[in-house]
Amino acid sequence: MPELSHRRRLLVLAICCMSLLIVSIDNTVLNVALPAMQREFHASTSGLQWTIDAYTLVLASLLMLAGSTADRIGRRRVFMAGLVVFTIGSALCSVAPNLPALVAFRMVQAVGGSMLNPVAMSIITNTFTDPRERARAIGAWGAVVGISMAAGPLVGGLLVESVGWRAIFWINLPVGLAALLLTRRFVPESRAAKARRPDPFGQLLVIALFGGLTYAIIEAPNAGLTAVLPFAALAAAALAALLWYEPRRAEPLVDLRFFRSAPFSGATVIAVASFASMSGFLFLSTLYLQNVRGLSALDAGLWMLPMAVPTFLCAPVSGRLVGARGPRLPLVIAGCAMTAGGLLFALFEAETANATLFAGYVLFGIGFGFVNAPITNTAVSGMPRAQAGVAAAVASTSRQLGQALGVTVVGAVLASGVGSAPYRDVFVAAARPGWWILAACGLAVLVLGAVTTGRWARRTAERTAERLESAEIREAAGVT
């Protein structure tokens, strides 16, 4: 990629952030609309879980393929294709006649979404080569999540109240079209120096792993353990096959050598834990505010602001801290805030009083605002630029897997606790185990953030980068 002027680099960053905006705002808007969808389609809790997880599962399954494909055939080309497919999927979702059709169209959306975030992050990584400038760019990228969390519930609540839940998908159409035109005009094409070969068998194993695991967890409360056991066994077999097969490929879909770096491995697990906490939090909060407190979609969206505003404000601060002092401090702050927020609900039933509910939302917002920039920066820094797409895709996959698992596990726990009883009578008690799970996720962020960012961890990252670069040089020279 040719060196771009500072203004052009900022423009590229803005265009990439537009793709993150439509993907992120789609998730936050959807959460506010869940009760309206539930009423129209007479959906169960597991049906609501599938409207979210069908999207995140397909997204997680295809992100690494999209990242490596973009490195091979061109990042701008794949990015533009993703914008087209995502926009078409959004239009289809807006006319879905029933819940199965909505789930299917959400999967179409996810195919397009898989070509957006990891590819956009790869474009940013290759555009901003200076580490400090890159950290600030990633901080701005993370702030878009805060914008989506702030705008999503409000816009979604307003649309659901005034037009209906189908209108929440309309907002993706003009943004997607504008991003497509701007990308074509201003984003230069780039690709890895050496093309990576496809790994179709590895891709099938990833789909089997994520799909089998999620289906088993979601359907266990309704179908029973015996019915979902084959899907759990499929997931376990797929994981074992991945661990055996991928290291034996010259160009694997999942390059397990990355995980020799303690910071990279820590960032991967932190991404799963933090995004599981966020998605589980949104799922529980939305159902509580509308189905238990009886708030409208717009009022529920307003109640999300105490979480959304700190996320928006803390994300760029986190990016600057990462650039100036490294990832440890932002991760420790994030872990402490998320753990405290989860404990506030698990121990003191924070949702039952306005003051504690407000405090819990603020704590979660601070934690999530600080966690995103160090995850991304750690995942891509130290890796060869030629593999930036794959490294960024692993980080993005971890986020989406975390989102899927958060809704899956917390929703399954909630469904088991609620049973056939009315939400209003048993929701707080049924949700308590879910809040304990979210607190445990925050604790994982805290511990891993402290352990995987020290001197020992940095040495493992340096050794991993040296091995990867040496392997690339040998491959380029034709030496095995």
C-alpha positions as CSV (number, residue, x, y, z in Angstrom):
1,M,0.0,0.0,0.0
2,P,1.5,3.4,-0.9
3,E,2.2,5.9,1.9
4,L,-0.9,8.2,2.3
5,S,-1.1,11.7,3.6
6,H,-2.3,12.3,7.1
7,R,-5.7,13.6,5.9
8,R,-6.2,10.6,3.6
9,R,-5.3,8.2,6.4
10,L,-8.0,9.9,8.6
11,L,-10.5,9.5,5.8
12,V,-9.7,5.8,5.4
13,L,-10.2,5.5,9.2
14,A,-13.6,7.2,9.0
15,I,-14.7,5.0,6.1
16,C,-13.7,1.8,8.0
17,C,-15.5,3.1,11.1
18,M,-18.7,3.4,9.1
19,S,-18.6,-0.3,8.6
20,L,-18.1,-0.9,12.3
21,L,-21.0,1.5,13.0
22,I,-23.6,-0.4,10.9
23,V,-22.5,-3.8,12.3
24,S,-22.4,-2.5,16.0
25,I,-25.5,-0.5,15.9
26,D,-27.4,-3.4,14.3
27,N,-26.7,-5.4,17.5
28,T,-27.7,-2.7,20.0
29,V,-30.8,-1.8,18.0
30,L,-31.8,-5.4,17.8
31,N,-31.6,-5.9,21.6
32,V,-34.2,-3.1,22.1
33,A,-36.5,-4.6,19.5
34,L,-36.4,-8.2,21.0
35,P,-39.7,-7.8,23.1
36,A,-41.5,-6.4,20.0
37,M,-40.3,-9.3,17.9
38,Q,-41.3,-11.8,20.7
39,R,-44.8,-10.5,20.7
40,E,-45.3,-10.5,16.9
41,F,-43.8,-13.9,16.3
42,H,-44.8,-15.5,19.7
43,A,-41.2,-16.4,20.2
44,S,-39.7,-18.2,23.2
45,T,-36.5,-17.2,25.0
46,S,-34.6,-19.6,22.8
47,G,-36.1,-18.1,19.7
48,L,-34.9,-14.7,20.7
49,Q,-31.4,-16.2,21.4
50,W,-31.3,-17.5,17.8
51,T,-32.1,-14.1,16.3
52,I,-28.9,-12.9,17.8
53,D,-26.8,-16.0,17.7
54,A,-27.6,-17.0,14.1
55,Y,-25.8,-13.7,13.2
56,T,-22.9,-13.9,15.6
57,L,-22.2,-17.6,14.8
58,V,-22.0,-17.2,11.1
59,L,-20.0,-14.1,11.6
60,A,-17.5,-15.9,13.9
61,S,-17.3,-18.9,11.6
62,L,-16.4,-16.9,8.5
63,L,-14.2,-14.1,10.0
64,M,-10.9,-15.9,9.6
65,L,-11.8,-17.0,6.1
66,A,-12.6,-13.4,5.2
67,G,-9.4,-12.1,6.7
68,S,-7.2,-14.5,4.9
69,T,-9.2,-14.1,1.6
70,A,-8.8,-10.3,1.9
71,D,-5.0,-10.7,2.4
72,R,-5.0,-12.9,-0.7
73,I,-7.3,-11.2,-3.3
74,G,-7.4,-7.6,-2.0
75,R,-8.8,-6.0,1.1
76,R,-10.7,-3.2,-0.6
77,R,-12.4,-5.8,-2.9
78,V,-13.5,-8.0,0.0
79,F,-14.6,-5.0,2.1
80,M,-16.8,-3.7,-0.7
81,A,-18.4,-7.1,-1.3
82,G,-19.1,-7.3,2.4
83,L,-20.9,-3.9,2.3
84,V,-23.1,-5.1,-0.6
85,V,-24.1,-8.4,1.1
86,F,-24.7,-6.8,4.5
87,T,-26.9,-4.1,3.0
88,I,-28.9,-6.7,1.0
89,G,-29.3,-8.8,4.2
90,S,-30.5,-5.8,6.1
91,A,-33.2,-5.2,3.5
92,L,-34.3,-8.8,3.6
93,C,-34.5,-8.7,7.5
94,S,-36.9,-5.8,7.3
95,V,-39.5,-7.8,5.3
96,A,-39.1,-11.2,7.2
97,P,-42.6,-12.8,7.4
98,N,-41.7,-15.1,10.4
99,L,-39.0,-15.9,12.9
100,P,-37.3,-18.7,10.8
101,A,-37.1,-16.3,7.9
102,L,-35.7,-13.5,10.1
103,V,-33.0,-15.9,11.4
104,A,-32.1,-17.0,7.9
105,F,-31.8,-13.3,6.7
106,R,-29.7,-12.5,9.8
107,M,-27.3,-15.2,8.5
108,V,-27.1,-13.4,5.2
109,Q,-26.3,-10.2,7.0
110,A,-23.6,-12.1,8.9
111,V,-21.9,-13.3,5.6
112,G,-21.5,-9.7,4.7
113,G,-20.5,-8.6,8.2
114,S,-17.7,-11.2,8.2
115,M,-16.1,-9.3,5.4
116,L,-16.2,-5.9,7.1
117,N,-14.7,-5.6,10.6
118,P,-11.6,-7.8,10.3
119,V,-10.9,-6.5,6.8
120,A,-11.4,-2.9,8.0
121,M,-9.0,-3.5,10.9
122,S,-6.5,-4.9,8.5
123,I,-6.8,-1.8,6.3
124,I,-6.3,0.4,9.4
125,T,-3.3,-1.7,10.5
126,N,-1.6,-1.3,7.1
127,T,-2.6,2.4,6.8
128,F,-1.3,3.5,10.2
129,T,2.1,2.0,10.5
130,D,3.4,4.1,13.4
131,P,2.6,2.3,16.7
132,R,1.4,5.4,18.6
133,E,-0.7,6.6,15.6
134,R,-2.1,3.1,15.2
135,A,-3.1,2.9,18.9
136,R,-5.0,6.3,18.6
137,A,-6.7,5.0,15.4
138,I,-7.8,1.9,17.2
139,G,-9.0,4.0,20.1
140,A,-11.2,6.0,17.6
141,W,-12.3,2.6,16.2
142,G,-13.3,1.5,19.7
143,A,-15.2,4.8,20.3
144,V,-17.5,3.9,17.4
145,V,-18.8,1.0,19.6
146,G,-19.7,3.5,22.2
147,I,-21.5,5.6,19.6
148,S,-23.4,2.6,18.5
149,M,-24.3,1.8,22.1
150,A,-25.5,5.3,22.7
151,A,-27.3,5.8,19.4
152,G,-28.6,2.3,18.9
153,P,-31.0,1.9,21.8
154,L,-32.3,5.5,21.3
155,V,-32.7,5.2,17.6
156,G,-34.1,1.6,17.9
157,G,-36.5,2.6,20.7
158,L,-37.8,5.5,18.6
159,L,-38.2,3.4,15.5
160,V,-39.9,0.5,17.3
161,E,-42.3,2.9,19.0
162,S,-43.1,5.1,15.9
163,V,-42.8,2.7,13.0
164,G,-42.2,-0.9,14.2
165,W,-39.2,-3.2,14.7
166,R,-38.7,-3.7,11.0
167,A,-37.5,-0.2,10.6
168,I,-34.4,-0.9,12.7
169,F,-32.9,-2.6,9.7
170,W,-33.6,0.4,7.4
171,I,-30.9,2.5,9.0
172,N,-28.2,0.2,7.6
173,L,-29.2,0.9,4.0
174,P,-28.0,4.5,3.5
175,V,-24.9,4.0,5.7
176,G,-23.9,0.9,3.8
177,L,-24.4,2.6,0.4
178,A,-22.4,5.7,1.5
179,A,-19.6,3.5,2.8
180,L,-19.5,1.6,-0.5
181,L,-19.2,4.7,-2.6
182,L,-16.6,6.2,-0.4
183,T,-14.6,3.0,-0.3
184,R,-14.5,2.8,-4.0
185,R,-13.3,6.4,-4.3
186,F,-10.8,6.8,-1.4
187,V,-9.6,3.5,0.0
188,P,-6.5,2.1,-1.9
189,E,-6.3,-1.6,-2.6
190,S,-3.8,-3.7,-0.6
191,R,-3.0,-7.3,-0.1
192,A,-0.4,-9.6,1.4
193,A,2.8,-10.0,-0.5
194,K,2.3,-13.8,-0.5
195,A,-1.2,-15.2,-1.1
196,R,-2.5,-17.8,1.5
197,R,-4.2,-20.9,0.1
198,P,-7.8,-21.7,1.2
199,D,-8.4,-24.2,3.9
200,P,-11.9,-25.6,3.3
201,F,-11.6,-28.5,5.7
202,G,-10.5,-26.2,8.5
203,Q,-13.4,-23.9,7.7
204,L,-15.9,-26.8,8.0
205,L,-14.4,-27.7,11.4
206,V,-14.8,-24.2,12.7
207,I,-18.4,-24.1,11.6
208,A,-19.0,-27.5,13.3
209,L,-17.3,-26.4,16.5
210,F,-19.2,-23.1,16.9
211,G,-22.6,-24.4,15.6
212,G,-22.6,-27.6,17.6
213,L,-21.6,-25.9,20.9
214,T,-24.1,-23.1,20.6
215,Y,-27.0,-25.4,19.6
216,A,-26.3,-27.7,22.5
217,I,-26.3,-24.8,25.0
218,I,-29.4,-23.0,23.7
219,E,-31.6,-26.0,23.2
220,A,-30.6,-27.9,26.4
221,P,-33.2,-26.2,28.7
222,N,-36.0,-27.1,26.2
223,A,-34.9,-30.3,24.6
224,G,-33.0,-31.9,27.4
225,L,-29.4,-33.1,27.7
226,T,-29.9,-36.3,25.8
227,A,-31.3,-34.6,22.7
228,V,-28.3,-32.1,22.5
229,L,-25.6,-34.6,23.4
230,P,-24.8,-35.4,19.8
231,F,-24.3,-31.7,19.0
232,A,-22.0,-31.4,22.0
233,A,-20.0,-34.4,20.8
234,L,-19.8,-32.9,17.4
235,A,-18.3,-29.7,18.8
236,A,-15.8,-31.7,20.9
237,A,-14.8,-33.8,17.9
238,A,-14.4,-30.7,15.7
239,L,-12.1,-29.0,18.3
240,A,-9.9,-32.1,18.5
241,A,-9.7,-32.3,14.7
242,L,-8.8,-28.7,14.5
243,L,-6.0,-29.0,17.0
244,W,-4.6,-32.1,15.1
245,Y,-5.1,-30.9,11.5
246,E,-4.3,-27.2,11.5
247,P,-0.6,-27.4,12.7
248,R,0.0,-29.9,9.8
249,R,-1.0,-27.4,7.1
250,A,1.6,-25.1,5.6
251,E,-1.0,-22.3,5.5
252,P,-3.7,-23.1,8.0
253,L,-7.0,-21.2,8.5
254,V,-6.2,-20.9,12.2
255,D,-2.5,-20.4,12.6
256,L,-1.9,-21.9,16.0
257,R,1.6,-20.4,16.1
258,F,0.0,-17.1,17.0
259,F,-1.0,-18.5,20.4
260,R,2.6,-19.0,21.4
261,S,2.5,-15.3,22.2
262,A,1.1,-14.8,25.7
263,P,-0.3,-11.3,24.9
264,F,-2.1,-12.6,21.8
265,S,-3.5,-15.6,23.6
266,G,-4.5,-13.4,26.5
267,A,-6.2,-10.9,24.2
268,T,-8.1,-13.7,22.5
269,V,-9.5,-15.0,25.8
270,I,-10.2,-11.5,27.1
271,A,-12.1,-10.7,23.9
272,V,-14.3,-13.8,24.5
273,A,-14.9,-13.0,28.2
274,S,-15.5,-9.2,27.7
275,F,-17.9,-9.6,24.8
276,A,-19.7,-12.5,26.4
277,S,-20.2,-10.1,29.4
278,M,-21.5,-7.3,27.2
279,S,-23.9,-9.4,25.1
280,G,-25.3,-11.2,28.2
281,F,-25.7,-7.8,29.9
282,L,-27.6,-6.4,27.1
283,F,-29.8,-9.5,26.8
284,L,-30.8,-9.5,30.5
285,S,-31.2,-5.7,30.7
286,T,-33.5,-5.5,27.7
287,L,-35.8,-8.2,28.8
288,Y,-35.9,-6.9,32.3
289,L,-36.6,-3.3,31.4
290,Q,-39.4,-4.0,29.0
291,N,-40.9,-7.3,30.2
292,V,-40.6,-6.8,33.9
293,R,-40.6,-3.1,34.5
294,G,-43.0,-2.6,31.5
295,L,-41.0,0.2,29.9
296,S,-41.5,1.2,26.3
297,A,-38.7,0.4,23.8
298,L,-37.7,4.1,23.8
299,D,-37.6,4.4,27.6
300,A,-35.6,1.2,27.7
301,G,-33.2,2.7,25.2
302,L,-32.9,5.8,27.4
303,W,-32.0,3.6,30.4
304,M,-29.1,2.2,28.4
305,L,-27.4,5.6,28.2
306,P,-25.7,5.3,31.6
307,M,-23.8,2.3,30.0
308,A,-23.4,3.7,26.5
309,V,-22.0,7.2,27.4
310,P,-19.1,5.9,29.5
311,T,-18.2,3.4,26.7
312,F,-18.1,6.2,24.2
313,L,-16.0,8.4,26.5
314,C,-13.6,5.8,27.8
315,A,-12.7,4.1,24.4
316,P,-10.5,6.9,23.0
317,V,-8.9,7.4,26.5
318,S,-8.1,3.7,26.4
319,G,-6.5,4.0,23.0
320,R,-4.3,6.8,24.2
321,L,-3.3,4.9,27.3
322,V,-2.4,1.9,25.1
323,G,-0.2,4.1,22.9
324,A,1.5,5.8,25.8
325,R,1.7,3.1,28.5
326,G,0.8,-0.2,27.0
327,P,-2.4,-2.4,27.4
328,R,-2.1,-3.4,31.1
329,L,-3.7,-0.4,32.8
330,P,-6.7,-0.2,30.5
331,L,-7.3,-4.0,30.9
332,V,-7.0,-3.8,34.7
333,I,-9.5,-0.9,34.8
334,A,-11.8,-2.8,32.5
335,G,-11.7,-6.0,34.5
336,C,-12.3,-4.2,37.8
337,A,-15.2,-2.2,36.5
338,M,-16.9,-5.2,34.8
339,T,-16.4,-7.4,37.9
340,A,-17.8,-4.8,40.2
341,G,-20.8,-4.3,37.9
342,G,-21.6,-8.0,37.8
343,L,-21.3,-8.4,41.5
344,L,-23.6,-5.4,42.1
345,F,-26.4,-7.3,40.3
346,A,-25.5,-10.8,41.6
347,L,-25.2,-9.9,45.2
348,F,-27.4,-6.8,45.7
349,E,-30.1,-7.2,43.0
350,A,-29.1,-3.9,41.5
351,E,-32.0,-4.0,39.0
352,T,-34.6,-3.6,41.7
353,A,-33.6,0.0,42.6
354,N,-32.9,2.9,40.2
355,A,-29.8,4.1,42.0
356,T,-28.0,0.7,41.9
357,L,-29.3,0.0,38.4
358,F,-27.7,3.3,37.3
359,A,-24.5,2.5,39.1
360,G,-24.3,-1.0,37.6
361,Y,-24.8,0.3,34.1
362,V,-22.1,3.0,34.5
363,L,-19.6,0.3,35.8
364,F,-20.3,-1.9,32.8
365,G,-20.0,1.0,30.4
366,I,-16.6,2.0,31.8
367,G,-15.3,-1.6,31.7
368,F,-16.4,-2.2,28.1
369,G,-15.1,1.2,27.0
370,F,-11.6,0.4,28.3
371,V,-11.4,-3.2,27.0
372,N,-11.7,-2.9,23.2
373,A,-8.6,-0.9,22.2
374,P,-6.0,-3.1,24.1
375,I,-7.6,-6.3,22.7
376,T,-7.2,-5.1,19.1
377,N,-3.8,-3.5,19.5
378,T,-2.4,-6.6,21.3
379,A,-3.8,-8.9,18.7
380,V,-2.2,-7.1,15.7
381,S,1.0,-5.6,17.2
382,G,4.1,-7.8,16.9
383,M,2.6,-9.9,14.1
384,P,4.1,-9.6,10.6
385,R,2.1,-7.0,8.5
386,A,1.6,-9.7,5.8
387,Q,-0.6,-11.6,8.3
388,A,-2.5,-8.6,9.7
389,G,-5.7,-9.8,8.2
390,V,-5.5,-13.2,9.8
391,A,-4.4,-11.8,13.2
392,A,-7.2,-9.2,13.2
393,A,-9.7,-11.9,12.1
394,V,-8.8,-14.1,15.1
395,A,-9.4,-11.1,17.4
396,S,-12.7,-10.3,15.7
397,T,-13.7,-14.0,15.8
398,S,-13.1,-14.1,19.5
399,R,-15.3,-11.1,20.0
400,Q,-18.2,-12.6,18.0
401,L,-17.7,-16.0,19.7
402,G,-17.9,-14.2,23.0
403,Q,-21.1,-12.4,22.0
404,A,-22.7,-15.7,20.9
405,L,-21.7,-17.5,24.1
406,G,-22.9,-14.6,26.3
407,V,-26.4,-14.7,24.9
408,T,-26.3,-18.5,24.7
409,V,-25.2,-19.3,28.2
410,V,-27.0,-16.4,30.0
411,G,-30.2,-17.1,28.0
412,A,-30.0,-20.8,28.8
413,V,-29.6,-20.1,32.5
414,L,-32.4,-17.6,32.4
415,A,-34.7,-20.0,30.5
416,S,-34.0,-22.7,33.1
417,G,-34.8,-20.4,36.0
418,V,-38.0,-18.9,34.5
419,G,-39.5,-22.1,33.2
420,S,-43.2,-21.5,32.6
421,A,-43.7,-18.9,35.3
422,P,-44.4,-15.2,34.4
423,Y,-41.3,-13.1,33.8
424,R,-42.4,-10.5,36.4
425,D,-42.6,-13.0,39.2
426,V,-39.3,-14.8,38.8
427,F,-37.0,-12.8,36.6
428,V,-34.7,-11.3,39.2
429,A,-34.1,-14.7,40.9
430,A,-33.7,-16.5,37.6
431,A,-31.2,-13.9,36.3
432,R,-28.9,-14.1,39.3
433,P,-26.8,-17.0,38.1
434,G,-26.4,-15.1,34.8
435,W,-25.0,-12.1,36.7
436,W,-22.5,-14.3,38.5
437,I,-21.4,-15.6,35.1
438,L,-20.9,-12.0,33.9
439,A,-18.9,-11.1,37.1
440,A,-16.7,-14.1,36.4
441,C,-16.1,-12.9,32.9
442,G,-15.0,-9.5,34.3
443,L,-12.6,-11.3,36.7
444,A,-11.1,-13.2,33.8
445,V,-10.4,-9.9,32.0
446,L,-8.7,-8.5,35.2
447,V,-6.5,-11.5,35.8
448,L,-5.5,-12.1,32.2
449,G,-5.0,-8.4,31.7
450,A,-2.4,-8.4,34.5
451,V,-0.7,-11.7,33.7
452,T,-0.3,-11.4,29.9
453,T,1.0,-7.9,29.7
454,G,4.2,-8.1,31.7
455,R,7.9,-8.7,30.7
456,W,7.6,-12.4,30.4
457,A,4.5,-12.1,28.1
458,R,6.3,-9.5,25.9
459,R,9.3,-11.9,25.5
460,T,6.9,-14.6,24.3
461,A,5.4,-12.2,21.8
462,E,8.9,-11.2,20.5
463,R,9.9,-14.8,20.1
464,T,6.7,-15.6,18.3
465,A,7.1,-12.7,15.9
466,E,10.7,-13.7,15.1
467,R,9.6,-17.3,14.3
468,L,6.8,-16.1,12.1
469,E,9.0,-13.7,10.2
470,S,11.7,-16.4,9.8
471,A,9.2,-18.8,8.5
472,E,7.9,-16.2,6.0
473,I,11.5,-15.6,4.8
474,R,12.1,-19.3,4.4
475,E,8.8,-19.8,2.5
476,A,9.6,-16.8,0.2
477,A,13.0,-18.3,-0.6
478,G,11.4,-21.7,-1.3
479,V,13.1,-23.3,1.7
480,T,11.1,-25.8,3.8
